């Protein structure tokens, strides 16, 4: 069976149009999913604040039980993503919305972003009335303002060199944004799931002669991996006692909200 096509906004459009909120649209924030409660709690807070901002701008109040900004996960949910989209879409239709805009909260164009989510969206479209238009936006890491946000974050480390530490993707070209960002900022990329790893890059910089190394996590939300990163840095500090390793903070959720609410 051939699945229907849906509109996929181009990367160029993202920065100027993705979040010019439309009164006829409902919004669904899609994340990976985690057994850790912290990512979903942060996303729920972002969704609530974004809805409040839209109500303030439109001088209206939501008088129904339906929240026009919802969230869903690709994994670790009772329902698969396409059924989560279907459920939210049916609620959006009942509340009078004409368009469902889906915003992937991912930083890299890996398999999840480029294959899994589009497939789930296409399946959901077959289960929903054609009068509801589904618009899948690019992943949030494609936003042109990410470079500025991370440049400001890295500046807080105050170290002569920095490692940009990303989860990494096994998909061909999936790590290109990290490589480009690191090159533009003059820093060193490292990955959690693939080589070069953090241990490898710290060793390389230590052998080069650096006595201070900043480590900036390239993650959206705190969780099990960021906890493991902190432990890894502690272990590396013990291995290299003469080198000061400074672990940066992940981007505050307010920065994500700012991107979502930018007109």
C-alpha positions in Angstrom: 0.0 0.0 0.0 1.3 3.4 -0.9 1.3 5.8 2.0 0.1 9.4 1.3 2.5 12.2 1.0 2.6 15.0 3.5 4.3 18.3 3.5 7.9 18.4 4.8 9.1 22.0 5.3 12.6 22.6 3.9 15.5 23.4 6.2 15.7 26.9 4.8 12.2 27.6 5.8 12.7 26.4 9.4 14.4 29.5 10.8 11.8 32.0 9.6 8.5 30.1 9.4 8.5 27.0 11.5 7.2 28.7 14.5 5.0 31.5 13.3 2.1 30.1 15.1 -1.1 29.6 13.1 -4.4 29.9 14.9 -5.7 27.0 12.9 -2.8 24.7 13.9 -2.2 22.3 16.8 1.4 21.4 17.6 2.9 18.1 18.6 6.5 17.9 20.0 8.1 14.6 19.2 11.1 13.3 21.2 13.0 10.1 21.4 11.5 8.8 24.6 13.3 7.8 27.8 12.8 5.7 30.9 14.1 8.7 32.8 11.3 11.1 33.7 13.4 14.3 33.3 13.2 14.7 29.5 9.5 14.3 29.4 9.0 16.6 32.3 11.1 19.3 30.6 9.1 18.8 27.3 5.8 19.0 29.2 6.9 22.3 30.7 8.0 23.7 27.3 4.6 22.7 25.8 2.7 24.3 28.6 4.7 27.6 28.5 4.4 27.7 24.7 0.7 27.3 24.8 0.5 30.1 27.4 2.5 32.4 25.2 0.2 31.7 22.2 -2.9 32.4 24.3 -1.3 35.7 25.5 -0.5 36.8 22.0 -3.9 36.0 20.7 -5.6 37.4 23.8 -7.6 34.2 24.1 -7.9 31.5 26.7 -8.3 27.8 26.1 -11.8 27.0 27.3 -11.7 23.3 26.4 -9.8 20.3 27.9 -7.6 20.1 24.7 -4.1 21.5 24.9 -3.1 22.8 21.4 0.5 21.9 22.2 1.1 18.3 22.9 4.0 15.8 23.1 4.7 12.3 21.9 7.6 9.9 21.8 9.1 7.7 19.2 10.0 5.0 21.6 9.2 3.7 25.1 5.5 4.6 24.9 2.5 2.3 25.4 1.4 3.4 21.9 3.6 3.6 18.7 4.1 7.1 17.5 1.6 6.9 14.6 -1.2 6.0 17.1 -0.1 8.8 19.4 -0.3 11.2 16.4 -3.7 9.8 15.5 -5.0 10.2 19.1 -3.8 13.8 19.3 -5.0 14.6 15.7 -8.5 13.4 16.6 -8.6 15.6 19.6 -7.3 18.5 17.5 -10.1 18.0 14.9 -12.7 17.9 17.7 -11.3 21.2 19.0 -11.6 22.8 15.6 -8.1 22.8 14.3 -7.3 22.3 10.6 -3.6 21.5 10.7 -1.4 19.4 12.9 2.2 20.6 12.9 4.8 18.0 14.1 8.1 19.3 15.5 10.9 16.7 16.1 13.0 17.6 19.1 16.2 16.0 17.8 19.6 17.5 17.2 20.9 15.2 14.4 19.5 14.0 11.1 19.9 10.3 12.1 17.7 7.3 11.3 15.0 8.4 13.7 14.6 11.9 12.0 15.1 10.9 8.4 13.3 7.5 8.4 11.4 6.5 11.5 9.4 9.7 12.2 8.4 10.3 8.6 7.2 6.7 8.3 5.1 7.1 11.5 3.7 10.4 10.3 2.7 8.8 7.0 1.0 6.0 8.8 -0.9 8.4 11.0 -2.2 10.3 8.0 -3.9 7.2 6.7 -5.8 6.9 10.0 -7.0 10.5 10.2 -9.6 12.3 8.1 -8.1 14.1 5.1 -9.5 17.4 6.3 -6.7 17.5 8.9 -3.5 18.5 7.3 -0.3 17.1 8.8 2.9 19.2 8.4 6.2 17.6 9.5 8.8 20.2 10.2 12.6 19.7 10.2 14.3 18.6 13.4 15.0 21.4 15.8 18.8 21.0 15.5 18.5 22.3 11.9 17.5 25.7 13.2 20.1 28.3 12.1 20.1 29.8 15.6 21.6 26.7 17.2 25.1 27.8 16.3 24.7 31.1 18.2 23.1 29.3 21.2 25.9 26.9 21.5 28.6 29.5 20.9 27.2 31.4 23.9 27.1 28.2 26.0 30.7 27.2 25.1 31.9 30.7 26.0 30.9 30.1 29.6 33.4 27.3 29.9 36.4 29.7 29.7 38.9 27.0 28.6 41.5 27.3 25.8 39.9 24.3 24.0 36.6 22.6 24.0 35.1 19.2 23.0 31.6 19.2 21.6 30.2 15.9 22.8 27.2 14.5 20.9 25.4 11.2 21.0 26.3 10.5 17.4 24.5 8.7 14.6 25.4 5.6 12.6 23.6 7.0 9.6 25.7 8.3 6.8 26.1 12.1 7.1 24.1 12.0 10.3 26.9 13.6 12.2 27.6 16.3 9.6 25.9 19.1 11.7 28.2 18.3 14.6 31.3 18.3 12.5 30.3 21.6 10.8 29.4 23.2 14.1 32.7 22.1 15.7 34.6 23.3 12.7 32.9 26.7 12.7 33.5 27.2 16.4 37.1 25.9 16.3 36.5 23.1 18.7 36.8 19.3 18.7 33.9 16.9 18.1 33.4 13.6 20.1 30.6 11.1 20.3 28.9 8.9 22.8 28.0 6.0 20.5 30.7 6.1 17.8 34.3 7.1 17.3 36.0 9.4 18.0 34.9 9.0 21.6 35.3 11.4 24.5 38.2 9.3 25.9 40.0 9.4 22.6 39.7 13.1 22.1 40.7 14.0 25.7 43.8 11.8 25.3 44.6 13.5 22.0 44.3 17.0 23.4 46.2 16.0 26.5 49.1 14.7 24.4 48.9 18.0 22.4 49.7 19.8 25.7 46.4 21.3 26.8 46.1 21.6 30.6 42.5 22.8 30.5 39.8 21.2 28.4 36.1 22.1 28.3 33.5 19.5 27.5 30.2 20.8 26.1 27.3 18.2 25.9 25.3 18.4 22.7 22.1 17.2 24.2 18.6 18.8 24.6 17.6 17.3 28.0 19.1 15.8 31.1 18.8 12.1 31.5 20.6 8.8 31.9 23.2 9.6 29.2 24.1 13.0 30.6 24.5 11.4 34.1 26.8 8.8 32.5 28.7 11.6 30.8 29.3 13.3 34.1 30.6 10.0 35.5 32.9 9.6 32.5 34.3 13.0 33.0 34.9 12.2 36.7 36.8 9.0 35.6 38.8 10.9 33.0 39.7 13.6 35.6 41.2 10.8 37.8 43.1 9.4 34.8 44.5 12.8 33.9 45.0 14.6 37.3 47.2 17.3 35.8 44.6 18.4 33.4 41.5 20.3 34.4 38.3 19.0 32.8 35.4 21.4 32.9 32.0 19.9 32.0 29.5 22.4 30.6 25.8 22.4 31.2 23.2 21.3 28.7 21.2 24.0 27.0 18.5 25.4 29.2 14.9 24.5 28.1 14.2 28.2 27.9 16.4 28.3 24.8 14.3 25.6 23.2 11.1 27.5 24.1 12.6 30.7 22.6 13.2 28.9 19.3 9.7 27.5 19.2 8.1 30.8 20.0 10.2 33.0 17.6 8.0 34.6 14.9 
